[in-house]
């Protein structure tokens, strides 16, 4: 009987520790209406309409011009990561620092590269701020 209790406790611990992956989630910036899908632990996310690239670490879409895919990523520590994005044409790139402030807030800060843009009135492009606030989105 002790073996079963110990096994159950070990399984529960393994399940809880596996859930501690702050960089495997879906995030949403409510102010700018941008989605960010990430799994920085393994390339497991397929970009809709771009299946030919295979699974990636993630992508960004929503109220932005085009789709921005993560081409490389590095988890710096349990609270921050550096991401490299490329637009869907491959003509523009940007480097971003993603920091988890707490369980419900992620700060996305552009370090270099092209600025994100959105389409506004009369089909003109407007810049999106270099600092965005994302929150986890329930799937």
C-alpha positions in Angstrom: 0.0 0.0 0.0 2.9 2.4 0.8 4.2 1.8 -2.7 1.0 2.9 -4.3 0.8 6.1 -2.2 4.4 6.9 -2.9 3.8 6.3 -6.7 0.7 8.5 -6.6 2.7 11.3 -4.9 5.5 11.1 -7.4 3.1 11.2 -10.3 1.3 14.2 -8.8 4.7 16.0 -8.3 5.8 15.3 -11.8 2.5 16.6 -13.2 2.8 19.8 -11.1 6.4 20.5 -12.1 5.6 19.9 -15.8 2.9 22.5 -15.6 5.5 25.2 -14.6 6.3 26.3 -18.1 5.6 30.0 -18.3 6.8 30.2 -21.9 4.3 27.7 -23.3 1.0 29.6 -23.6 -1.3 31.8 -25.6 -1.1 35.5 -24.8 -3.3 38.4 -25.8 -2.7 42.2 -25.8 -6.2 43.6 -25.2 -5.3 47.2 -26.0 -3.8 46.4 -29.5 -5.7 43.2 -30.2 -2.6 41.0 -30.8 -2.3 37.3 -30.2 1.0 35.7 -29.3 1.2 31.9 -29.4 4.5 30.5 -27.8 6.1 27.3 -26.9 9.8 28.2 -26.3 10.5 24.7 -24.9 10.0 22.9 -28.2 9.0 23.6 -31.8 5.4 22.5 -31.6 3.3 25.3 -33.0 2.2 25.3 -36.7 1.3 28.7 -38.2 -2.1 28.5 -39.9 -1.7 28.9 -43.6 2.1 28.4 -43.4 2.3 24.7 -42.7 5.2 24.4 -45.2 7.5 25.9 -42.5 6.7 23.0 -40.1 6.4 23.5 -36.4 8.0 26.6 -34.8 8.4 28.1 -31.4 5.4 30.3 -32.1 3.9 33.3 -33.9 2.1 36.6 -33.5 -1.1 37.7 -35.4 -4.2 39.7 -34.9 -4.5 43.5 -35.4 -1.0 43.7 -37.0 0.1 43.8 -40.6 0.8 40.1 -41.5 1.9 37.2 -39.3 5.2 37.4 -37.4 6.9 34.0 -36.7 9.4 33.2 -34.1 12.6 32.2 -35.9 14.7 31.8 -32.8 14.4 32.0 -29.0 16.4 31.8 -25.9 15.1 31.4 -22.4 17.3 33.7 -20.3 15.9 32.6 -16.9 12.5 31.5 -15.4 11.1 35.0 -16.0 12.5 36.3 -19.3 13.3 35.2 -22.8 14.7 36.7 -26.0 12.7 36.1 -29.2 13.6 36.8 -32.8 10.6 37.3 -35.2 10.4 37.5 -38.9 7.4 38.7 -40.9 5.5 36.4 -43.2 7.5 37.6 -46.2 10.8 37.2 -44.5 11.7 40.8 -45.3 11.6 42.3 -41.8 12.9 41.0 -38.5 12.8 42.2 -34.9 14.3 41.1 -31.6 12.1 41.2 -28.5 12.6 40.7 -24.8 9.6 38.9 -23.2 9.4 39.1 -19.4 6.9 37.5 -17.1 6.0 40.1 -14.5 3.6 37.7 -12.7 1.2 34.9 -13.6 -1.1 37.2 -15.4 1.2 39.8 -17.1 3.9 39.5 -19.7 5.8 42.5 -21.0 6.9 42.4 -24.6 9.7 45.0 -25.4 11.2 45.4 -28.8 15.0 45.7 -28.6 15.8 46.1 -32.3 14.6 45.6 -35.9 11.4 46.5 -37.7 8.5 48.1 -35.8 5.1 46.3 -35.8 2.4 48.1 -37.8 -1.3 47.8 -38.1 -3.7 48.9 -40.9 -5.8 52.0 -40.1 -8.1 54.2 -42.0 -7.6 54.5 -45.8 -5.3 51.4 -45.8 -2.5 53.3 -44.2 0.0 51.7 -41.8 0.4 53.0 -38.2 3.2 52.0 -35.8 2.4 49.9 -32.8 4.2 50.8 -29.5 7.5 49.0 -28.9 6.3 47.9 -25.4 3.2 45.8 -25.2 1.4 44.1 -22.2 0.1 40.6 -22.8 -2.1 38.5 -20.6 -2.7 34.7 -20.8 -5.7 33.7 -22.9 -7.7 30.7 -21.9 -7.8 28.2 -24.7 
